[in-house]
């Protein structure tokens, strides 16, 4: 045996065979430890300098206070630069700062975990006021819930308002609504005259806000506020407001009321959505409503729409045991102040899971997320009202459960398959964009060609969102979020790129606007802080890894190959943007190095190598350790093979250490399989052979060169991948579906370019074999259908539970599929250098841009 032709360590230019004995491969754990320890030192120093994460003021003070503690280092002025003692001081400061940051991070994670386990809903002065107005049965002059009345008396602000907002907003329509409700409650029980006076003056000072249509309003404000205003005036309360302004508000209310009460659909039938809306805002309508009709919307828990205020208003006008039980339950649970909606537990928890995934920190809370999704799945199977009665919650639950491997049927969304059904719902009547967007996202998680319900939902919801963008705009959601969802389906996105965009546009306030503003997500600021820290830390690692890869390219002389495209940054982007957790460095390095090598080999077979050189390269790979210094027919072959040899050996050593078994031979087989398939294509082109479509695709899924990129990385994602799993049909099918997507996407976008080079691909083969009956456009459409089918089948297999290939490994196939869809989204992206430049910078180099 002789492998003197190439050294087994990362070389400077590949050493001349026979000049020295080959060095043994370093053990994989040593290589990784060496690389990571250097990176850790750099990152930690950056943290100390403020480049990774801003130290909270309390911790910064603690760092400064170290000068007066027993940890105080010797004065730097008394230490000469470069001395061991100076290095010791720096090391101590770095370690102390890193320790403080670690403690702060753990505290933050603990607070988030607490909120994930138990959602804390803040009190709603508005809803509390309505509950306070409910009289004791049989005693109309006695409050049923005196503790709510007491809370109102104890919680008025100095400016006369009632508000739980901690963000410094002195007045808005939400605060005015809450203040008026509290004033009405006190007036009803003839209490707190000074509170009433201050509340009326607050409303008077800011009454202009009520009439300003440009200011965002809670749901139903134009019905509820004027209705309560009329009630207050009827009770003898006097507002320091011009009578003409009051008359104007009441006139608009009467007109709106007439339209709503008398409104018909075009078919002449009453709209369920309108009826639901009238019931939802019933506290502003009083005796104008038929309360028996309103009670038709009562839920199993006794509430109306899970709204304490609506339920309380119903009790004021129409006694009901179940409604009273509901209010007794929430007052018992929350004390004197009730939330604006209850239960909202599942909606809040699913929203938090969604946020954690969108900003890239869900991996830190996997057990908590699993618990939430298990509960949501149980609710889903029971068709629980908490999920099923709200469109947005139902759609979000479907998407999150399906994408996390739960078996949920799209049949549960059948009532929303048609746009008319949505428009006839409460959310449809309110033109709730969030619900439409959630439905659109859910429709894209399709795993079967028979899920026509999802197709229908996707069609009408996408059209409706587009219409909203073009006409009245988007209410309650950032326009960018809707535009992005329409422009980039979830299978064309890179996770880390999405994380960055979502972090930069993250709503730290996290309010949920109902009839009054609800702020159940007080933890959102913690989520944002953790996400910023996590992303910034990851970027520093990505930059170090890219420097390491750049050295690797030069050491292997790959940059000296004139025929080869230099695609290092793109190859690394596809790794960093999808295999993003910092701890998965081995998988990223394997992915990127093999990506570079497959590009080199592809170009070698396409344009760089002669027939003799290609055969020589394959023969060398077949020999592997048995190759000899005299086996290279050219310097090009020497460079390519030596890079392959040293890199595959090194990555094989790392993967073998992770798997605790020797997998190097499998990596060699993967490469040999690729080279032989590339040789087949080269021979076809040389002999001008026209393969059948079946021959082309059987060979093409291998020659597309995803095998050496994806398959070795499977060994490095923290899961044991057994030899039996690698030989299983499921493993082969995952690879086939992923590679089919890539091959066909490339063929569809690169048809013109490859045609000009005299190459055949699936598009041209379909046209040729049709005997002239199929046009190029028809062939592209057929190819597109095959792409959709392969993508859908791949997603189904990836999400399927209880399979032989571990989920973390299966996800790499899906991640590569998403990369391919993005790279070939509009052009042959991998061959268009400018197409991906902004993505590379965004993930690896550019720091986060957060609002000041």
N, C-alpha and C positions, 0 to 999 in steps of 0.2 A: 504494500500500500504506500502511496506517495501523494501527499497534498502540498508538495513544495511549491506548486505554482502560485498559490494564494495563501497569505497569512490568515490565521483564524481570528485575529483581533482586528479592530477597526484600523486600517493601515493609513499611512501617508501614501503617496502613490504606491500602487500594488507592487510589492517587493519582487525583485528579479528572482525567479525560481532558482533554488539551489544555493543562493548566497548566504543564507542563514537558516538555521532550523526554525520551523514554525513555532510560534509561541502558543501555549495552550490557551483555550478560552477561559476568561475569568468566570468564576461561578456566578450564575445569574443574580443571586441575592447581593453579592458584593458590588456588581455593576450598578444595580438599582440603588443600593444604599449610598454609593458614592455620588451618583447623579442627584439623588434627592437631598442629601445633606448639603451639597453646594447650593441647591435651589432654596432650601429652607433658610440658609444663612442670608441669602440675598433678599428674600421676601421679608424676613423678620426685620432686617435692617431698614428696609423700605417702610415697614410699619412704624418703626421708631421715628422715622423722618416725616411721617404724616402722609406718605404717598399711597398707603393701602387703605387706611381707615382712620378717620378723625377720632382721637381719644376723647371720650366724654369729659366735660369740664371737671366733674368730681374726681375722675381718675387722673386727669392732667394735674390737678392740685396735689393728688397723692404722689405723683411722680416727682413734682417739684419739692414736696415735703420730705422726700427721701434724703435731701441734703442735711436735714436736721435729725435724722434717725440713725439707728445703729448700722443701717445699711449704707451710710454715706461713704462714697468712694473717696480716695485721696484726691486733693485738688489737682486738676489737670495741668495747671500752670507749673506745678512742681515736678511734672513727669515729662521727660524728653520724648518727643514724637518717635514712634517706632520701637519703643522699649517694650518688653514683655508686659510690664505693669500697665502701660497705656492700653495694650490689647485686652488685658484683663478687665480694666475699667469699662471699656466699650462693650465687652462681652456681658458684663454684669448689668449694664444699663439696658442692653438689648433684651436680655433674659427677663429683667424686671418688667419692662414694657410689654413684652409678649405675654407674660403671665397675667398682667392687668387686663389686657385685651381679651385673653382667653376667659377670664372670670366674667367680664362684662358680656361676652358672647353667650356663655352658658346661662347667665341670668336672663338674658333676652329670650333665649330658646325656652327656658322654663316658663316665662310669662306667656309665650305663644302656646306652649303645650297646655297650659291651664285653660286658656280661652278655647282651644280646640276640644278639650274635654267637656267644658261647660260654658256655653255662650252666655255672656252677661249682657242683658238688654237694659239700656238706660231708661229712666222714667220719662214719660211723656206728660207734660203739664196739661196738654189739651185733653188727652184721654182720661187722665186722672180727674179733671174737672167734670167731665160728663159722668163718670162713675160716681163722683161726689153728689151729683144732682139726682141720683136715684133715691126715691123716698122709701122709708120702711113700710112694708105691706101693712095696711090698716092704720098707719099713722102718717098721713101725707105731709105733715109739718115737721117730720123728723127724718134726718138723713139715714139711709140704710148703711152707709159706709162713712161714719164720722172720722175715721182715720185719714180718709182722702181729703176731707174738708180741712183737717188739721194740717196736712202736708201743704195745702195751698196757702194757709195762713203763715206757715213757717218758711216758705220758699220764694217769696217775692223779692225781686232785685231792687236795688236802690232807685233805679230809673223807673220803677213802676211796672216792669214787665215780668213775665214768667217765662223762663227759658233755661234749658240745660246745656246750651251750646258753650263749649270751652274755647272756641276759635275766635272770639273777640268781635263777633258781629253784633252790633247794638240793636239793629232792627231789620226785619225782613217780614215777608208775608207769613211765614211760619210762626214767628214770634207774636205777630199781631193776632193770629188765630188763637194761639194758646192763651194769650193775655185776655182776650175777649171771653173765652170759655171760662177762665178762672173768675173773672168779674161776674159773669152770669151765675156761677155756682155760689159765690158768696152772697150775691143779691138774693138768690132763692131762699137761703136760710137766714137772711137778715143779719149777716156777720161781717166783720172787717170793713167798716165804713171807710176807714182811712186807706185800706188796701184798695178798695173800689175806686176811691177818688184818684189815687196815684195811677191805677191801671187805666182809667178813662183818659187821664191827661197824657199818658204814654201813647195811647191809641190816637188821640187827637194830634199830637206832635208829628206822628208818622203816617197820618191818614192818606197822604198823597201816594204812598207806596201801594195802597189798595187799588188805586185807579191806574197805576202804571203797568201797562200790558207788557212792557219789555222785561220786567222783573219776573224771574221764575217763581212759580206758585206751586204749593202742594196740590195733590190730586183733589179735585172737587172744590177748590177754594172759591171759585166764582159762584158756587151754589151755597156752600156752607157759611162763609163769612157774612154775606148779605142776609141770609136766613137768621143767623144769630144776632145780627145787628137789628133786624126787625123785632126779634124777640126781646132784646134789651130795651129798645125804645118803648115797646108795649109794656114793659115792667116799670117804666118811668125813669130809666137812666138817661142822663143828658150828656152828650159828647161835645167837647169843645171843638166842634167842626162846623163849617158853614152848611146851612140847611140844603143849599143847592148841591153840594157834594154828596150829602146823604141821599137826597132825592135821586141823583144820578145813579148811584150805586143800586138803590132799590129798584129803579126802573129797569136797569140792565138785568137784574135778577129776575124780575117778573117776565121779561121777554124770554130769557133763557129757560125759565121754568115752563112757560107756555110751549116753547119748542120741544122741550123734553117730555112733557106730559102728553102732548097731543101728537108727538112725532110718530110717523109710520115709516116702514121700509118701502121701497119701490113696489114691492109686491102687495102692499096694503096690510101687512101683518105686523104686529108689534115685535119690536126687536128685543130678544132676550138680553142682549148686551146693554141696551138702554134701560131696561127694567132693572137689571142688576146694578147698573150705575146709580139709578135713582134710589135704590135700597141702600147702596153703599154710602151715599151722602145724605141719608135720611135725617140726621140730626139737624140739618139746615132747613128741613121742610116741614117738620112738626105735623100739625093737623091737616096739612094739605095732602098727606099720603093716606092710603088705605093700609093700615099697619098689619092687617091679616095677610095682605099680598106681600108685604115686606118679609113676614115670617116664613115665607116659602123658601127663603135663602138661608134659613137656619141650618147650621152644620151639626154633625153628630155630637160635637162637644158642647152644644148649646149656644155657640156664638153665631153672630152674623159676620161672615168674612174674616173670622179670627180677629175682629176689631172690637176692643173694649168700648170705644166711643159709640159705634153703631149699635152694639148690643145694649149699652146703657140707655141710649135714646129710645130703643124699642121698649125697654122696661119702663121708662117714664110714661109711655103712652099705652102700653099693652103688657100686662103682667104675664110672665111665662116662667114656670119652674126651672126649665133647663137653662134658660138665659140667666136666671139668678144664680143657679149653681155654677155656671161658668164664671160669673163675676166674683162670687165668693171664693172660687178656686184661685183666681189670679191675685185677688187682694190678699188672700192667705199666703200666697207664694211670694209676692213682691212687697207686701206691706202697704203703706199709705200711698205709694206712687206706682202706677201701673205703666207698662210699656205701650207703645202705639199699636203693636200687633202681637198676638200670642195665640198659638205657638208659632214662632218663627225659627225655632231651633234648627230644623233640617235645612231650611233655605240658607241661614247664616253659615252653618257648618259646610255645606256644599260650596258656598261662595268662597269660604276660606280655603278649602281644598283647591278650588279652581285658581285662586290667587297664588297659592303656594306653588302650583305647577307652572303658572304663567310667568312667575319671576324667578324660577329655577332653584327653589330651596325646599321642595317637597321631600327630597331624600333625607333631610334632617328630622322629619316627623313621620316616618313610614308607619310606625305602629299606630299612632293616633289617626292617621288617614285611613288605615285599614279598618279601624274600629268604626269610623264615621261611615265608610262605604258599606261595611257589613250591615250597619243599622239602616242605611238608605235602601239597601237591597231587600232587607226584610220589609220595610215600608212599601217598596215597589211591588213585591209579591202579594202583599195584603191590599194593594190599591188604596193605601192610606190617603186620607184627604189632605194631609199636610204636604204631600208631594203632588197628588193628582189634581187637586183643585186649583193649582196655580200653574199657568202655562210655562213661565220662565223656569220655575223650580223643576217641573216635570221634564222639560227638555234638557236642562243641565244635568239632572240625575241620570237620564238616559245616556248622555254623552260620557259623563265621568265613569259611570258603572261599566259601560261597554268598553271603553278604552283601558280600564283597569282589570279586564278579564272576567267580568260578571256576565252571566247569561241573561240578557234582557231582550225582550222582543219588541220590535218596532210596532207591533199591533197595538200596543198601549197608546200610541200616538195617532191611531186611526181617526179619532174625532177631530184631528187637526189637518187631515190630509188635503182638505179643500180650503181655499182662502175664505170662502163664505162662512164656514164654520168658525174660523178665527174671528172674523169681523163681527160675528153674532155673539161673541163672548165679552166679558167685562174688559179684558185686556185689549180686545179688538176695538171696542167702543172708545176706549181711552187712547187708542192709537199708540200703544205701548211699544216703543222701538226695542227696548231690551228683550221683551218676550219674542219679538220677531227675529232678532239676532240670535237668541239662544236656539230657536227652532232651526234657523239656517245652519248653525254650527252642528246641531244634532243630526241634521239631514245628511251631512257629509260622512258620518261614521257608518258607512254602508259596507256590509260584509257578504251580501248575497244579491244576485241579479233579480231575485224575486221580491226584494224590499221596495215595492212600488210606492208604498206609503212615504218612504223617505225621499224618493225621487220627486213625488208630487209636492211634498213640503219644501224641498229645496228649490223647486221651480217658482212657486208663488212667493215664498219668503224672500228669495233673492231678487225677484222683480219688484216686490214691495219696498225693499231696502233701497234699491236703485232709484225708484220713484221718489222716495223720501229725500235722498241726497240731491236730486235734481229739482225738487219743488220746494216744500216748506222747510226742508232741513231736518236734522235729527234732534229730537228732544230727549234730554236726560242722559245722553251718551256722547262721548267725544266723537266728532265726525271721523277722526282718523281711525278709530276702532272699527267703525262700520266699513269705511273705505278699504281698510286692510283686509278684513274678512272677505269682502267681495273680490278683491284683487288676488289674494293669495290663499287658495284652499289649504287646509291644514297639512295636506300631503306634499306641499311645495315649500314648506318652511323649515329653517334650521333652528333648532331649539335655542342655542345660545344667542343667536341673532334676535329671536323673538323675546328672549329674556331681557336683553338690553333694551329693546324698544318698550317693553311693558314696564320695566323699572323706571325708565325716563318719563313715562306718561302715567305712572302709578298715582292713583287718587288716595293720598294718605288720609284724607278726611273720611272717605269710605261711607258716606251717608247713603241712606236708602229712602227716597222720597215717597211717602205714602200720603195720607191725609195731613200728616204733619211729618216733619223730618225725623227720621230714625237713625241713630248712630250706633248700631250694634257692633261696629267694627273698630272699637277703640284701639285694638291691637294692630291696626293697619300701619301705624308709624313704626311699630316694632318690626313688622314684616319688611317694610321698606329699608330700614336700617340694616337688617340682617342680609337682605338681598344685595344691597350696595357693597357691604363688606365682603360677601361671598364672591360677587362678580369681580370686584377689584383684585381680590386675592388670586382668583383664578387667572385673570389676565397676566399677572406677573409670572405665573407658572407657564402659561402659554408662550410668553415672550422668551423665557429661558429655554423651553423645549425647542422653539423655532431656531434659536441660536445654535443649540446642540445639533439640530438637523442640518443647518447650513454648514457647520463644520464637517459633518458626516458626508455631505455631498462633495465637498472639496477634498477631503481625505481619500475618498474613493474615486476621485478624478471624473466624476460624472459630469461636471461642468465643462470638461474638455471635449465631450462628445458633440461634435458640430451638428449632427443630425437630430439630436434629442431636444425636445421642447423642455424648457425649464419651468416645471409646474410645482415646485416645492410648496409655495405658499398656498396654492389651491388644494394640494393634497393634505396639507396640515389643517387648512380651514375646515375641510370636510370631517376631520377628526375632532378638532377642538370645538366645533360648533354643535356636535352631536354627542360625542363621548366626553361630555364637559366636566364631570366631577374631578376635582384636582387629584384625587387618589388613583384615578385610572390612567396614570401617565404611561404605563407599559402598553396599554391598549392603543393609546393615541400614537405613541412612537412607532409601534408595529404597523398600524394603519397607514401612517404618513410615509414611512420608509418604503413599504411595499407599494404604496401608490406611486411614488417617484420611480421605483424600479419597473413597475408595469408600464409606465409611460415611456421609459427608456427602451424597454424591450419591444413595445408596440411600434415605436418609431424605427427601431432597428430592423424589424421585420417589414415595415412599410417602405422605408426609403434608405435606411442606413447600411443595411447588410447585403452582401452578395449571397447567392445560393450556398456557396461553400462555407461562408461565415455562419449562416443560419444553421446549417447541418453541424458545423463544428461546435456551436454553442449548445445545441441539444445533446450532442455526444458528451460534452464536458459535464453537463448536469446529470446525465445518466451515470457517468463514472463517479461524480462527486468527490469523495475523499480519495479515490483512486486516480484522480487526474495528475498529470505530470507537467513539468516545466516546458516540455517540448510539444505539448498538445495544442497550443494556441496558433491558429493560422494567421492571426493579425493582432495588432495592438488593440483595435476596437473590441475584438472578442475577449482579449485579456481583461480589459477594463470592465466590460459588462459582466463577465463571469466572476471575476474577483469580487465585484460589488455584491453580486448575488450570493456568492459562497460565504463571504465573511458575515454579511447581514443576516442571511437565513440561519446560519449557525448560531449567531449571537441571539437572535430572537427565539430560536428553537431552545436555546439554553434557558432563557428567561421563562418561556412558556412551560417548559418541562418542570422547572422549579415550582411554578404556580400550581401545576396540575399533579405534581408528585409522581409523574411517570414520563417516559421519554416520548415526546411528540415531534421531534425534529424530522424524522423520516416522513411523517405526514406532510410537513411543510414542504419538503423537497418534492414529494409526489404532486402536491398542488401546483408547484411551478412547472414540473415536467408535463403535466396535463395541459397547462396553458400553452407552453412552447409548442407542443405537438399540434394543438388546434390552430395556432397561428401559422405553423408550417403548412397545414392543410389548406388554409386560405391563400397562402402565398403560392402554393402549387396550382390551385384553382385559377388564380389570376394569371400565372405564368402560362398555363396551358389554355387559357380562355374557356375553361369549363364552366358551364352554367348549372349550378346545383339545383335540386328541387327545393321547395320551401322547407320541407322537413329536414333535408340534409343541412341546409343553411342554418336553421334554428338550432338543431342538435349541436352543431359545431359552434354556432355563434354565441350561445349562452356561456360557453367556456372561453372563447377567444375574446369576449368583451372584457375579460381580465379583472373581474371582481373577486375571483377566487383567492388570489394571493393577498388582496387587501382585507377582505372581511373574515375569511376563515381562520387565519392565524390569530386575529384579534379576539376571536371567541374564547380563546384559552386564557385571556388576560383580563376578563371583566369580573373576576371574583367568584365564579361558579365552576364547579367540577363538571367538565364535559367528558363523559366516558367514551371509550373507544366504541362501545356498542351504539351509542347515540350518533357518533360520526358515520357509522355504517348504516344507520336507520333510514328508511325511505323518507321520513319527515325532514331530516337534515337535507337530503337531496332535493326535495320538493321546495323547501325554503330557498335554497340556492337557485333552483331553476326559475321560480317565479320572480325573484329579485333580478336575476340576470336577464330574463325575458323583458321585463320593464325597461331595463337599461339599454339592451340591444335595440329594441323597437323605438324608444325615445331618440336614441342616437341616429337611427336610420331615418326617422321621420324628419328630424331637424337638419340632418347632414346630407339629405338626398341630393340636392343640387351640387354641393361641394364634392361629394364622392363621385357623382356622375361625371363631373368635369375631369376627374382623375382616372376615369375608366373603371371604377369599382362598382360591383353589384351590391345591392343590399335588399332588405325585405320589400321595400316599396317597388323597386325596379323589377324584382323577381315576380311579384304579384302581377305587374303589368305584362311582363314577358310571357308568363305561363297562362295568362288569360286568353292568349291568342288575339289580342287587340280589343277584347270586349270590355276591358277595365281601364279607365283613365287614371292618370296619376292622382288626381283629387280623390277618386273613389278608393284607390289603393291606400292613400293616407288615412281616409276615414275608417277603412277596415283595420288598419294598423292601430288607430286610436282606440277602437273598440277592444282590440286585444290587450292594449295597455291597461285600459280600465278594468277589464276582467282579471288580468294578472295581479294588478294592484289590490283589487278587492279580495281575491283569493289569498294573497299574501297576508293582508291584514287579518283576515279570519283565522289563518293558521297561527299567526303571531299571538293573537288574543286568546286562543283556545287554551283552556286550562288542562292540566294533567297529561302533558305531552312529555316525550323523552328528552327533548332539547330544552334546557332551562330557559325561563322567560327572559332573563338578562341577555342570554345569547341570541334568542330569537329576535329581540329588539334591534340588534345590530343589522339584521337583514332589512328591517323596516326603516331604520335610520338611513341606510344606504339608498333605499328606494326613494326616500324624501329628498336626499341630496341630488339624486339623478333628476327628479322632477324639477327641482330648482335650477340645476345647471342647464337643463334643456327646456326651460320654461317657455322662452320665446325664441332663442337662437341656439346654435351649437355652442353653449356657454363655455365648455371646456376648451374650445378652440378660439374663443373670443376673449382676449386678455382683459379688456376694459369691463366686461360684464360683471365680474366678480370682485373687482378691486375694492369697491366700497364695503362689501361684506367682509373681506379679509381685514381691512382696517378696523371695522366696527367691532369684530369679535376679539381681535388680537391686540390692536394698538391703541385705538382711540378710547380715552377715559369716558366714563359716564357723564352725561350732560344733564344735571338735575336742576329744576327750577330753583332760583335763589330765594 
